[in-house]
Each structure stands twice: as structure tokens, then as C-alpha cells.
Amino acid sequence: MTRSSAGKARGTGRTTLEEVAVLAGVSTMTASRALSQPQLVSEGTRTRVEQAVVQLGYVPNRAARALASSQSRVIAVLVPSLSNAVFSELLDGIHDAIEASQYQLLIGNTLYSEAEEEKLLGIYMQSNPDGILLSNLNHSEAVERTLAGSRVPIVSMMDLADDTARMSVGFSQDAAGMAMTEHLLGRGYRRIAFIAAQLDERTLRRADGYREAMRAAGLFDARLELMVPERSTIALGAELTRQVLERIPDCDAVFCCNDDLAYGAVFHCQRQGIAIPRQLAVAGFNDLSASAWMVPSLTTVETPRYRIGFESASLLLQAIEGRAPAQRRIDLGFTLRAREST
């Protein structure tokens, strides 16, 4: 029977592992071992199997392998945005941490939506992932039930869980928001506005830190907050800054929940002839690549996105392999970058 007719007999047309084994002159079990545990076979055998794979165009059936081994070799990753540089750098760290392993990533974009997170997690759980990486701590009841029933290791990224039994890697968003506000207060600013968009849980925690610092200074005024659910953009930052200055003429500083909004604030001031920082100080969050090179350069909070991704994936791999991690809650901290805009 030819390979073509064998494929028709199977009804799929896909090359099988048995065909790879025949071409390589080894048993099916040896061919499987050469692909899944190459360190256990001789170099010559591994080379013959790899050549057969290339020649036949064989694609491993991960579902069948997962059933046989009870491991899928898949890690599910959910982030709220694939276009945001913050999360692309997070994914770079995750990729580099697992590159030497035999795990593959299933990456989902939740679009900052609980419903989308529920849908994606439901789909990804069908692949029986060996572990899950999540970019937030709080979830809907449906997601919490799914995670509890998965019985696989889960690591939350970007923030720190209060419950030390949960694995998390990141930094305190509250403390970072407080640190930036205290920096502005220390520079003599008193009417400090807080501008925010998207309103995900990380932004809300930064707002908590801002409020705590302003209350401690006896300067909290709810009118200084302008928080909207729209997607964060430079244009929105300019518009929100315009609105703040219109309703709070004596505002002397704006703390933006991210650098995109802060760029918009700077551009609005430049268009309106508002001197930064003499007439209005501007601060951001995340320290994106352009922040140090703007004119004036932007004061912001540097967050270790790549390291968070790398350490989160490394922690998850330890848990998947059954090794007790030295730490389940890893605080990587943040750095306040004081520059010309304040």
C-alpha cells in the first residue's frame, strides 16, 4: 500500500508516526521517544528520525500525546492586549523562559473583557494546559470556578496577591502610585490631578495609592480625579488634560496612569503654550521607550515587564515539574524615573 493510499484508508491524509518510524528504520516507540525525549536515544537514531520527519512533513499529534502521557506540553497565557508594549515585553520574557523547554504557548487577548477571558479560558482548557499564566488577580465567578477546577499550577503576573498561597510575580501597584504622588508632593505641587483610562485593576490600584498619598498630605480632592473607561490613547490623554485644566484652573500637576496618556498631556501643553513643568508638571507610568527622549523628558515609573514575564514562566515551570518554589510571591519592585517634566 502506498503512503497516499494509506492516508486515504485512514481518512485523514496526515502523515503518521508509524510512517516516520518505517522510513527511519526504528520502532514506533523509539520514534516517539526521539521526538519527545531526544536525550534518551542515540544521536544516530535521533538524526534518522528527524530526517524522516522533515522528508514526510510529519506534524506531531499533541492531543494524542497528551492522552498518552497526561501532559499536553502547553501553557495557556492570557493578557489584556497584544498591541500594548507593556504586554508584548511581558510575553518576550515568558517566551525566553520556556524556550529551552518543550512547552508551547497558547496566547489569548482578553481585550480587558471579563466575557472574553471566560470564553478564551473555556476554549484553552480543552487543550488540557499543564499550567496557566494570567495578567490579573481578579476574575469573574465563572473564571474562578474554571481555575479552581483545572487543578493545574497558575501564576498571576504584574501585581502581588495578598494570599501568599497563590503564586504571583510583579510589584505593588498601590505602592507605585503612592510613590509617584509623593514625588510630586515633594517637588512642591499641591493640586495634583489623577488621569486614568481603561480602568483595569492595575490602574485602580495605582489610583488607590494616589488617594492614600493625597489624603496623608491633607490635599485629597475628588474633583482632581478624571477616570474614564475608554481605551487609553495619546489623543485621549490630550483631551483629558484639557478637561482637567478647564474645570480645575489651579491644577499644577497631572499624574497619568500610563505613559500614553502622559504623552498626550505633554502634547496638549505644548500646543497651548503651557510651560512644563513651570506651569504644569506631567508624570506617567511604565517608562515606555520614548519617555526618556521626549522634550521635556517624562517623569514616570519604570516597571520590570520583561523580568515579570521571565520569572512568572520560570515559577510556573517549577510548579509543573513538581518542584517546590523558594518563593510563591515574587516582588520585583519598580523604579521612579524623575526627569524634566516634573
N, C-alpha and C positions, 0 to 999 in steps of 0.2 A: 504493500500500500504506500503510495507516495505521500509526502508531507501535506500536499494540497488536499488529497482525498481524505487523509486522516483528520485534517482540520474540519472538512465538511462532515465527517462522521461524528465529530464531537459537537458540531453545530455552533462553534464559536469563531473559528478562524484564527484564534490566538495560538502562538507557539507555546508548547507546554514544557515543564521542567524535564519531563521524560525525554523529550526530543533533544534538549540540551545535553542530557546525560549520555544519550546514544552517540551524539556527534563527538562528545568529549571522551568517550570510551570509559565512562565510570558509571557506578550505580546511581540511581536517582537520589538516594540518601546522601551519597558523597557530593553530588552536585549541589544539593540543598545546603549541606554543611559549608561547601566552598563559598557560597553566596552569603550565608547568614553568620558563619563563624570561620572566616578565612584563616585565622591563626591556627586552626585545628587540622588543616590539610597541608600537604607538601606544596612547595612553590610550583612544581611542575603541574600538579593536578589543578591548582588554582588557576594557572595560566591557561590550561586547556579549556577549563570551564568558562573562563572569562572570554576567550576567543569564540567559543560556541555561542555564548550569549550575544556577542556583537554580530556574528555571522547570521544568526537566526532572528535577531531583533527581539529577543525574549524580554518580556516585562514581568517581573515577579508579581504574583497574586497576593497582595498584602492581606486581604480578607482571609484567604485560606491559611496563610502563615499564622495569622493572629489566632485562628481557631485551634490550630495545632499546638501553638506554644503558649497560648493565653496572654500573649503580648502583641500589641499592634505595632509597636515601634513608632507611634505617632504621639505628638504633643500638640494639644489644642491651645491656641493663643487668641485672646480676644482683646482688641484695642478699639478706642472710640473713633480713630481717624487714621487713614493711611497717607493723607496729604500733609498732615501736621508734622513739622520737623521734629517735634518732641518725641512723637511715637515712632517715626522712622529710625531715629537714633536708638530708641529702646529696642526695636526689632533687630538692628545691627548687632547689638550686644547679645541678644538671645541667639541669633544665628551663629555668631562666633563661638559661643559657649557650647553649642551642640554639634558644631561642625565635625569634630573628630568622632562623635558617636554615630550610631546607625539610626538615629531618630530623624523623623521628618516633621515639619511644622504644618499644621493646619491653621492658617491665619484668617481671622474674621474681623470685619469692620462693623462695629455696633452702631456707628453714626450717633453716638451719645443717646441711644434709644433703648429703654428697657425692653420694649417689644422686640426689637431687632436682636438684642442679646439673648432673649428667650428662644427666638427662632433659630439663631445660629448654634447655640449650645445644644438644642434638641437635635439638630442635624449632625453636629460633630460627635455627639455621644453615640451615634450609630456606628462610628468608626472605632469605638472602644478605645479612646485615647488612654495612654499609660499615665498621663499627667496633664494638668491644666494650668495655664498662666493667665491671670486676669489683671486688668489695669485699674481696677477699683475695688473698694472694700464692701460697698453696699449694693445689694441686689434686690430684685423683686422676690416675692414669696415663691413664685414658680421656679425661679433660678436657684434659690436657696434649697428648695426641695430636690431639684435635679443634682446639685452639687453634693448634697448630703447623701443621696442615693448612689452616687458614682463610685464611692469608696476608692478613689484614686487620689494621689497627692495633688494639692492645689497650692499655688503661691500667688499672693496678691502683690502687685507692683505699684510703685510711685508713692505710696503712703504707708504708714505703720499701723498695724492692727493693735487695738487696746488689749485684745485677748491674746496672750502670749502662746496659747496653744495653736493659734493659726500661724501659718508661715507667711511672712511678709518682708518685702525689701523696698526701702525707699528713704524718705525723710519726713519730718514733721511739717506738713503744710501750714498748720497753725503757727508754729514757731517761726517759719519763714515769713509769713505775713506780718507777724508781730515785729520781727527784726527789721523789715523794711520800713514799717511805720515808725519805729523807734529811731531809725536812722534819720528820717525826715524831721522828726521832732527834735533830734539832737542838732540838726542844722538850723533850727530856729523857726521852722514852718509850723503854723498853728491851725490853719483852715485847710486840712488835708482831705481831699476827696478820694473816694474809692470807686473806680470804674471797672465794671465787670460784664462779661458776656458769656454765653453758653451755659453758665451756671451748673456745671458738673460738680461732683462732690469735692474735687480738689480746689476749685475756685471758692466754694462755700467755706471750706476750712481756712483758706487764706483770708477771707472776709472776717471770719471769727477772730483770727489773730490781729487784724487791723482794729477791730472793735475793742478788743481787750487792751491794746496799747493806747488807743484814744481815750478809753474810759479811765485808765490808770493815770493819764495826764489831765483828766478833768475836762477834756475837749471834745468828747463824743457828741455828734450832732447827726441824727438820722438823715437830715436833708443833704448831707455831704456824700451819701451813697447813691450811685446810679448803676443799677444792676438790671440787665435785660437778658432774655433767653435766646436772642438771636445768635447766629453763628459769628464767631469772632473774626473780624477783618480789620485791615488798616483803615478802610473807609469808615467803618463803624466807630473806630477809636477817635477819628477826627470829629464825627458827628456828636458822639457822647461828650467829648471835651467842650465842644461848642455849647451844648445844652447845660453842662455844669457851670461854665463861666457866665452864661446868660442868667441862670437862676441864683448863683452864688457869686456875685461880683468880687467879693473879697477873698475868694479861694486863692491860696498861694502855692498849692502843690496838688498834683494828681498822682495817685498810686494806681496803676493799671494792672489788672490781674494777669496779663501776659504781655509779651513784647510787641505782638501785632497791634494791640490797642495803643500801646505807648508810642509806636511809630506814627500812628495816626494823630495822636495828641501833639507830637513834635511838629508834624507837617502842618497841622491846623495853626499852631502858634506862629510858625514861620510865614504862613500866608497872611496872617492877621497882624504881623509885626509885633508879636508878643515876645519879649526877650526871655530866653531860657538860660539860667534859672532865676534871673533877677526879678522878673515879674511872675513867673510860674515855673516851679520845679516839676519835672516829669520823671517818674520811675516805672519800671516794668518788672517782668518776671520771666525767668527761664534762660536768659542770656543767649539768645539766638545769634547766629554767626555775624549778622550785620550790626549788632548792638554796640560793639566796641568801635565801629568805624563810622558811625553816624556823626553828623555835625549839628549839635554837640553830641559827644558820645553818651550812650544811655546808661544810667544807673539802673541795675537790675539784680536779680538773684540768679546765680548760676546753679543749675540743678544737674546732678550726675546721671543723665538719661542712659548713656551707653553702659555705665557701670551697673545701673539698676537692672538693665536687661541681662547683662552677663551674669551677675550674681544671682538673680532670680532663677535663670535657667540652670545654673550650676547647683543651686539649692534643690531645685526640683529633681535633677538627675540623681542627686544623693538619695533623696527620698524614694524615688522609683526603684533604685538599686537596693533599698532596704538598709542604707547606712544612716545612723542617727546623726543629724547635723549638729555641729557645735553650737550654732545659734539658729533659732527659728524666726527671730525678729532682727533683721539687719538694718541698722540705721547708718546710711551713707552720708548723711548731713547735707549741707548746702553752703554756698559762699556768697556773701553780699558783695557785689562789684560796684563800688562807689565811683562814679565818673562825672563828667562835666554837666550833666543835665540836672544835678541837684546841688 
